Amino acid sequence: MVFQETVLTLPPDCDRNVVNEGMLVLADIGENSKILHIQTATNWVLELVQKYLTTGFTPDFLQEEAQKAEGWRQSLTLQSQELSRRFIEVEARREQIQNLEAKLQQEKELLESTIAQLKNSPTAPPI
């Protein structure tokens, strides 16, 4: 597939009757946007019509499928937003826990320091 406007050059051995302005064609494109093979898309389109429109792929069916796909897309978007919200909450809680751990560590060190001072103090009662 060519996703952007690209100028392609026909190979010298190309059947010029295959390509007319406004005509739908299928082209195999190689490196450097070189056309390797080109053919009319008529048979391909007719095969698609025969294959899909004769087996129940009506415009109404396709519209319903498009609506289902849109519903799924919206559902996935909501799920993604919910997961993002939960992730932010978990990160906030993790940060709170880390802060509490740091505070507890500081208090522990302060208590150990106080106990050590009391043990080394000559006027301190034995513990």
Secondary structure by P-SEA (a helix, b strand, c coil): ccccbbbbbbccccccccccccccccccccccccccbbbbaaaaaaaaaaacccccccaaaaaaaaaaaaaaaaaaaaaaaaaaaaaaaaaaaaaaaaaaaaaaaaaaaaaaaaaaaaaaccccccc
